[in-house]
Amino acid sequence: MQSMMNAIRMVWIISRHYNTDERMVPLMERIAFKISEKVQTEVNIKTILKLKPDQAKRIIKEAQEVLESWYTQYMKVRQKIEDSGTHIRWEFDRKRLFEHTNYMAKVCADLYEVAVVLDEFDKFLGPELKAVTGESEGIDEVINQVNQLVKPLEAVPFVIFDRRYKNEWLNCMTLFNEDVVSIENKTKSFIEMSFLKLRSAE
């Protein structure tokens, strides 16, 4: 992303066609659109969380970093130009260029947290826990509840990266986090009861 932003800066400096805001902003908008389009394809809410947790985390994190880099590299170039002491101004309409990609980065951050939660449950509710507690059936029930966590997210009737549905997405994440706490509490109680049974059987 750094090399791309530097190339954009060179085009802006050298080109007679793209040396005005009226022409430069649409060019950068098209680049931002392509970035967001690629991310939206890679981070498909209906399929991304069906992947293995490590794979899902990697894809989501990479997408988030690309989106964030689009903005941070712009700001670095802007600062570099300011530090040079020239009178050249590198300041375009940030809302047009970064509002959408910045919002997408925040959604990716949410999805990454979802993937982390799924990964932690997956590792915790494994064969070792079944062996220690002897409660395979109960643990399988908890695993099923974990698997159901993402169903509401996968079934949302809107594009998660669309800022117009910001409140709806926030509600989805709130419900997800509430369900996670509920499952964590149930799991804790379940394990405590399992160990009490083991102790009483000694």
Secondary structure, DSSP 8 states (H G I E B T S, - for coil): -HHHHHHHHHHHHH-SSSSSHHHHHHHHHHHHHHHHHHHHHHS-TTTGGGS-HHHHHHHHHHHHHHHHHHHHHHHHHHHHHHHTT-S------HHHHHHHHHHHHHHHHHHHHHHHHHHHHHHHTSHHHHHHH--HHHHHHHHHHHHHHTHHHHT-SS-TT-GGGHHHHHHHHHHHHHHHHHHHHHHHHHHHHHHHHHHHH-
